Amino acid sequence: MPVNTASRSSAIDTPAAVPGGEDGLLSSSLRRVRSLWSRLARSVDEIGQPANGGMTRRSLDRMRETLTECAVERGGEASARTRAAQIGAAYLRLDDASRLDVLKLLSTEFGADPARVTAAVDAWQRSTGSSGQPLAEVELREAVRTRRNVILRQFNALPEGTKFLVDLRADVLRHLPREPALAALDRDLELLLQSWFDVGFLSLDRITWDSPASLLEKLIAYEAVHEIRSWNDLRNRLDSDRRCYAFFHPRMPLEPLIFVEVALTRGLSDNVQVLLDETRREFDPREADTAMFYSISNTQVGLRGVSFGNFLIKRVVSSLQRDLPQLRQFSTLSPIPAFRSWLKKADDAAVIGATRERELKLFEATFEEPLGAAALNRAIDRVARANDPALSDLLKPFVLRAVTHYLTEARSGERPHCPVARFHLSNGARLERLNWLADTSPRGLAQSAGVMVNYLYRLSHIDDNHERFARGGQVVASSEVRRLL
């Protein structure tokens, strides 16, 4: 299993490094927002200027008062905008512990008015079956709207206010595992963002080398599957035989929400190092018959639970068909990010399967222990270190059989354990082919033993495949993959 140390992948869902430093990019954005909102707020000091980013009892009490004024919507639109700017500018100046105090305050003290909810429920029950029921239902929905919801909506009127709320939810999600009291605030934010980021409000745009430099910097920062290592690497991914598309929201015009990188090829690609090789000869896109989706990155942690990835693929396919009508295949070259971690906990039966007796003896003779999940994991590490093609070929059928079991049989609840498989199969793709030594970067070996997957989007079968997966969790796979079992 040869190791190509010249190519490496970043952790799934972990932004890669920005030239000049990711912190520099994000800090610049925060400074711009703080400065803008401080000018909008008539007196940020009314909330209390935090000392060294910390929050005093007095400033926390003042924050509570200002949040209460927001919740009752005192004054007109200008007053609401000023109060939201006060709160936002103060929040952005706080250290992490003090921000958590504000989040807990917002989550625990600004729910719905119990008396109003009780009265609305009584009115709805009395109206059930009468002509007044529809109006009573509307009033009940209004009564259960939390005061948090009223406060959060006021930020949307501010410049960069929508992005502030997305980042606010990212803070909530980071603290939520240790702070269950934040669950109510998280749910309010999620529902709000789901309505604001409906796919009907989004635009699909192609990103090219001529796009604004600030946008290109964000591509480098947000790439979560195969790290963009340099500006030359980025330029290679935006060449004439490549495409990059992203969804944008009108309130966040230079913030890609999710983006996909596509290579135009002849036939299915089976090696990501070859696909990303900066020295490769440029390919004439008019000769391509296949579009390879090799990286899809969600960029905004705060939009977790807001789903638009399936719409992205369908929209990109439509755009590619319009521009390059000769394309006949649409496929992915996808990682298997959780395979090795699953293998560490798997039953031996999941690895052995229908392995023949002579193969079991061969494995034991070569690796000096019986085949099992732990033994296979150790063998993968040994072969990676040995860099021996013959030993790699011997290991190949054992690993591919285990990967096939993982992708088709291993479950998390009623759905496949692999998150990438869940995504593509739910969108109507077919599990088409496993590719041995497709990603020999350290990350690829550590996560998936170097194996990558082609998920094939056959347009005439997408709806049927989606239905089969949605109804019973069926994994639609090619005969080539099924034979591996």
C-alpha positions in Angstrom: 0.0 0.0 0.0 2.2 2.9 -1.2 1.9 6.1 0.7 2.0 9.4 -1.3 3.1 11.9 1.2 3.0 14.7 -1.3 -0.8 14.8 -1.1 -2.8 15.0 2.1 -6.4 15.5 3.0 -7.9 17.7 5.7 -10.3 16.3 8.3 -13.9 16.0 7.1 -15.8 19.2 8.0 -12.6 20.9 9.3 -11.7 24.0 7.4 -8.2 24.0 5.8 -5.7 26.8 6.4 -6.2 30.1 4.7 -3.1 31.7 3.1 -2.1 34.3 5.6 -4.0 32.5 8.3 -7.6 31.5 8.8 -7.7 33.5 12.0 -6.7 36.6 10.0 -9.7 36.2 7.6 -12.2 35.6 10.4 -10.8 38.2 12.7 -11.0 40.8 9.9 -14.7 39.9 9.4 -15.4 40.2 13.1 -13.7 43.6 13.4 -15.7 44.9 10.4 -19.0 43.8 12.0 -18.1 45.1 15.4 -17.1 48.5 14.0 -20.3 48.7 11.9 -22.6 47.8 14.7 -20.9 50.0 17.2 -21.7 53.0 14.9 -25.3 51.8 14.6 -25.8 51.5 18.3 -26.3 54.9 20.0 -24.5 53.7 23.2 -22.9 50.4 23.4 -21.7 51.4 26.9 -25.3 51.1 28.1 -24.8 47.4 28.3 -21.5 47.8 30.0 -18.1 47.7 28.3 -16.6 44.3 29.2 -13.3 44.4 30.9 -10.8 42.1 29.2 -13.8 40.4 27.4 -15.4 39.4 30.7 -18.9 40.1 31.9 -19.6 41.7 35.3 -22.9 41.1 37.2 -24.0 44.7 36.4 -23.3 44.3 32.6 -25.2 40.9 32.6 -28.1 42.6 34.3 -28.0 45.4 31.7 -27.9 42.8 29.0 -31.0 41.1 30.5 -32.8 44.5 30.5 -31.9 45.2 26.9 -33.0 41.8 25.8 -36.3 42.3 27.6 -36.8 45.6 25.7 -36.1 43.7 22.5 -38.6 41.0 23.4 -41.5 43.5 24.0 -40.5 45.4 20.8 -40.6 48.8 22.5 -40.3 51.7 20.2 -40.3 51.7 16.4 -38.1 50.0 13.8 -35.1 52.3 14.4 -35.2 51.5 18.1 -35.3 47.8 17.5 -32.3 48.1 15.1 -30.3 50.1 17.7 -31.0 47.6 20.5 -30.0 44.7 18.3 -26.8 46.5 17.4 -26.1 47.2 21.0 -26.5 43.5 22.0 -24.6 42.2 19.0 -21.6 44.6 19.4 -21.4 43.8 23.1 -21.6 40.0 22.4 -18.8 40.2 19.9 -16.5 41.8 22.4 -17.0 39.1 25.0 -14.8 36.2 25.8 -16.1 32.7 25.4 -17.2 32.2 29.0 -19.2 35.4 29.0 -20.8 34.6 25.6 -22.0 31.4 27.2 -23.6 33.4 30.0 -25.5 35.4 27.4 -26.6 32.3 25.5 -27.9 30.6 28.6 -29.7 33.8 29.6 -31.4 34.0 26.2 -32.3 30.3 26.3 -33.7 30.0 29.8 -35.4 33.4 30.5 -37.0 34.3 27.2 -39.5 31.6 26.3 -43.2 32.0 25.6 -45.5 33.8 28.0 -47.2 30.9 30.0 -50.3 32.9 30.8 -50.8 33.8 27.1 -50.2 30.2 26.0 -52.7 28.8 28.5 -55.4 31.4 27.4 -54.8 30.5 23.7 -55.0 26.8 24.4 -58.3 27.3 26.3 -59.7 29.4 23.4 -58.6 26.8 20.8 -60.2 24.0 22.8 -63.5 25.9 23.1 -63.5 26.7 19.3 -62.8 23.1 18.2 -65.3 22.2 15.5 -66.7 25.7 15.1 -66.1 28.4 12.5 -63.7 30.1 14.9 -61.3 27.2 15.0 -58.9 28.4 12.1 -58.5 31.8 13.8 -58.0 30.2 17.2 -55.2 28.1 15.7 -53.5 31.2 14.3 -53.6 32.9 17.7 -52.3 29.7 19.4 -49.3 29.6 17.0 -48.6 33.3 17.8 -48.9 32.7 21.6 -46.4 29.9 21.6 -43.8 32.0 19.7 -41.0 32.5 22.1 -39.6 35.9 23.1 -36.3 34.5 22.0 -37.7 34.3 18.5 -38.8 38.0 18.6 -35.3 39.0 19.7 -33.4 36.9 17.1 -35.5 38.2 14.2 -34.5 41.8 15.0 -30.9 41.0 14.0 -32.0 40.3 10.4 -32.5 44.0 9.9 -28.8 44.7 10.6 -26.0 44.6 8.0 -24.3 41.1 8.4 -27.1 40.3 10.9 -28.0 37.0 9.2 -24.4 35.9 9.3 -24.2 36.9 12.9 -27.1 34.5 13.7 -25.5 31.7 11.8 -22.3 32.1 13.8 -24.3 32.5 17.0 -25.8 29.1 16.4 -22.3 27.7 15.8 -21.5 28.9 19.3 -24.6 27.2 20.7 -23.8 23.9 18.9 -20.3 24.0 20.3 -21.5 24.3 23.9 -24.7 22.2 23.6 -23.1 18.8 24.5 -22.1 20.2 27.9 -24.9 22.7 28.3 -28.3 21.1 27.7 -30.0 24.3 28.9 -29.1 25.7 25.4 -31.4 23.2 23.6 -34.4 25.6 23.4 -32.2 28.4 21.9 -30.7 25.9 19.4 -34.2 24.8 18.3 -35.5 28.3 17.9 -32.4 29.2 15.8 -32.7 26.1 13.7 -36.3 26.7 12.8 -35.6 30.3 12.0 -32.7 29.5 9.8 -34.6 26.7 8.0 -37.2 29.2 7.0 -34.7 31.9 5.9 -32.4 29.5 4.0 -35.1 27.7 2.1 -33.6 26.6 -1.2 -36.0 28.8 -3.1 -34.1 31.8 -1.7 -30.7 30.6 -2.8 -28.8 31.2 -6.0 -26.4 28.7 -7.6 -23.3 30.5 -9.0 -20.2 29.2 -10.6 -16.9 30.2 -9.0 -14.0 30.8 -11.3 -10.4 32.1 -11.0 -11.9 35.6 -11.9 -14.2 35.6 -8.8 -13.4 38.1 -6.0 -10.2 37.2 -4.1 -12.1 37.3 -0.8 -14.4 34.6 -2.1 -11.4 32.5 -3.3 -9.9 32.8 0.1 -13.0 31.4 1.6 -12.9 28.4 -0.7 -9.5 27.6 0.6 -10.7 28.1 4.2 -13.8 26.0 3.9 -12.6 23.1 1.8 -13.3 20.1 4.0 -12.5 17.0 2.0 -9.2 17.6 0.1 -7.2 20.4 1.5 -6.3 23.2 -1.0 -2.6 23.6 -0.3 -1.7 26.7 -2.4 -3.0 29.2 -4.8 -1.6 27.1 -7.7 -3.6 24.1 -6.3 -6.8 26.3 -6.3 -6.1 27.6 -9.8 -5.8 23.9 -10.9 -9.2 23.2 -9.5 -10.7 26.1 -11.4 -9.2 25.3 -14.8 -11.2 25.0 -18.0 -11.7 21.2 -17.4 -13.0 21.9 -13.9 -16.1 23.4 -12.4 -16.9 24.8 -9.0 -20.5 25.7 -8.0 -21.9 27.1 -4.7 -25.2 28.1 -3.2 -25.4 31.7 -1.9 -28.0 33.6 0.2 -28.8 37.2 -0.8 -28.1 38.3 2.8 -24.7 36.6 2.7 -23.6 37.4 -0.9 -19.9 36.5 -0.5 -20.3 33.6 1.9 -20.7 30.2 0.1 -23.1 28.0 2.0 -22.1 24.7 0.4 -19.9 24.2 -2.7 -19.0 21.3 -5.0 -15.9 20.8 -7.0 -16.3 18.9 -10.3 -13.7 17.4 -12.8 -14.6 16.8 -16.4 -13.2 13.4 -17.5 -13.6 10.5 -19.8 -15.0 7.6 -17.8 -15.1 7.3 -14.0 -12.0 8.4 -12.1 -10.5 6.0 -9.6 -7.7 8.0 -7.9 -8.0 11.3 -6.2 -4.2 12.0 -6.3 -4.3 11.8 -10.1 -7.4 14.0 -10.2 -5.7 16.7 -8.1 -2.3 16.5 -9.7 -1.2 20.1 -10.5 1.2 18.9 -13.2 -1.4 17.0 -15.3 -2.1 18.1 -18.8 -5.2 20.2 -19.2 -8.1 18.2 -20.7 -10.4 19.5 -23.4 -13.9 19.7 -21.7 -15.5 19.1 -25.1 -14.1 15.6 -25.0 -15.5 14.8 -21.6 -18.3 12.3 -21.2 -18.3 12.3 -17.3 -18.6 14.8 -14.6 -16.9 13.7 -11.4 -18.0 15.3 -8.1 -14.9 14.9 -6.0 -15.5 17.3 -3.1 -18.6 18.7 -1.4 -18.1 21.0 1.5 -20.7 22.5 3.9 -19.2 25.8 5.1 -21.5 27.1 7.9 -21.5 25.1 11.1 -24.5 27.2 12.3 -26.6 25.8 9.4 -26.5 22.2 10.7 -29.9 20.7 10.1 -30.6 23.1 7.1 -30.5 20.7 4.2 -29.7 21.9 0.7 -27.0 19.4 -0.5 -29.4 17.3 -2.5 -30.7 20.4 -4.3 -27.1 21.4 -5.0 -26.3 18.2 -6.9 -29.5 18.4 -9.0 -29.0 22.0 -9.9 -25.3 21.5 -10.8 -26.3 18.5 -13.0 -28.8 20.7 -14.8 -26.2 23.5 -15.3 -23.6 21.0 -16.6 -26.1 19.4 -19.0 -27.0 22.8 -20.4 -23.3 23.9 -20.9 -21.9 20.5 -21.9 -24.7 18.4 -23.5 -22.3 15.6 -24.4 -22.0 14.5 -20.8 -23.4 11.1 -20.2 -22.3 10.2 -16.6 -22.5 12.0 -13.3 -20.5 10.4 -10.5 -18.6 11.0 -7.3 -15.2 10.0 -6.1 -16.1 9.9 -2.4 -14.2 9.3 0.9 -15.4 6.8 3.5 -14.5 8.9 6.5 -15.7 6.6 9.3 -14.7 3.2 8.0 -11.5 2.7 10.1 -13.2 3.9 13.3 -16.1 1.5 12.6 -13.7 -1.3 12.0 -12.1 -0.9 15.4 -15.5 -1.8 17.0 -16.8 -4.2 14.4 -17.6 -7.9 15.0 -15.2 -10.4 13.5 -18.2 -11.9 11.5 -18.6 -8.6 9.7 -15.0 -8.9 8.4 -14.8 -12.6 7.7 -18.2 -12.9 6.0 -18.0 -15.5 3.2 -14.2 -15.6 3.1 -13.0 -18.9 1.8 -11.0 -21.2 4.0 -7.8 -20.9 1.9 -8.0 -17.1 2.1 -8.3 -17.3 5.9 -5.2 -19.5 6.0 -3.3 -17.1 3.7 -4.2 -14.1 5.8 -3.1 -15.9 9.0 0.2 -17.1 7.4 1.0 -13.7 6.2 0.0 -11.5 9.1 0.6 -14.1 11.8 -2.9 -14.0 13.4 -6.4 -15.1 12.4 -8.5 -12.7 10.4 -10.8 -10.5 12.5 -11.7 -6.8 12.8 -8.8 -5.9 15.0 -6.4 -8.1 13.0 -7.5 -6.4 9.7 -6.9 -3.0 11.2 -3.4 -3.9 12.3 -2.7 -5.4 8.8 -3.8 -2.2 7.1 -1.3 -0.2 9.3 1.5 -2.7 8.7 1.0 -2.7 4.9 0.9 1.1 4.8 4.3 1.2 6.6 5.8 -1.5 4.5 5.1 0.2 1.1 5.2 -3.3 -0.5 3.0 -3.7 -3.6 2.8 -7.5 -3.3 1.6 -7.3 0.3 -0.8 -4.6 -0.7 -2.3 -6.8 -3.4 -2.7 -9.6 -0.9 -4.6 -7.4 1.5 -6.9 -5.9 -1.1 -9.7 -8.5 -1.2 -10.0 -8.5 2.6 -10.3 -4.8 2.9 -12.7 -4.4 -0.1 -15.0 -7.1 1.3 -15.0 -5.3 4.7 -15.7 -1.9 3.1 -18.6 -3.4 1.1 -20.1 -4.9 4.2 -19.7 -1.5 6.0 -21.4 0.4 3.2 -24.3 -2.0 2.5 -24.9 -3.7 5.9 -23.6 -1.6 8.8 -26.4 0.6 10.2 -26.8 3.7 12.4 -30.5 3.3 13.3 -32.3 2.4 10.1 -29.8 4.1 7.7 -26.3 3.2 6.6 -23.6 4.0 9.2 -21.5 5.9 6.6 -22.6 9.6 6.5 -21.3 10.1 2.9 -23.3 7.0 1.8 -26.4 8.3 3.5 -26.1 11.6 1.7 -25.6 10.2 -1.9 -28.0 7.2 -1.6 -30.8 9.5 -0.2 -30.2 11.7 -3.3 -30.8 8.7 -5.6 -27.3 7.6 -6.4 -26.2 4.0 -6.9 -23.2 2.5 -5.1 -21.2 1.8 -8.3 -17.6 0.9 -7.6 -14.9 0.7 -4.9 -11.5 1.9 -5.8 -8.4 0.4 -4.1 -5.6 2.8 -3.3 -7.6 5.7 -4.5 -6.5 8.0 -1.7 -3.1 7.1 -0.3 -2.7 10.4 1.6 -2.1 9.9 5.4 -5.7 11.1 6.0 -7.1 8.7 3.3 -5.2 5.7 4.8 -6.2 6.6 8.4 -9.9 7.0 7.6 -10.7 4.5 4.9 -7.6 2.4 4.2 -7.1 4.3 1.0 -10.4 3.1 -0.5 -12.8 5.6 -2.2 -16.2 5.1 -3.7 -17.9 6.0 -7.0 -21.6 6.9 -6.4 -23.2 7.0 -9.8 -26.1 9.4 -10.5 -28.0 7.7 -13.4 -30.6 10.4 -14.2 -33.3 8.0 -15.3 -33.0 6.0 -12.0 -32.5 8.8 -9.5 -36.2 9.0 -8.4 -36.6 5.3 -8.1 -33.3 4.8 -6.1 -34.3 7.6 -3.8 -37.7 6.0 -3.1 -36.2 2.6 -2.4 -33.8 4.2 0.1 -36.4 6.5 1.7 -38.9 3.7 2.2 -36.8 0.9 3.5 -33.2 2.1 3.6 -32.3 -0.1 0.7 -28.7 0.4 -0.6 -28.9 0.2 -4.4 -25.5 -1.2 -5.5 -24.1 -2.4 -8.8 -23.5 -6.1 -9.5 -19.7 -5.4 -9.3 -20.1 -4.2 -5.7 -22.5 -7.0 -4.7 -20.0 -9.6 -5.9 -17.5 -8.4 -3.3 -19.8 -9.8 -0.6 
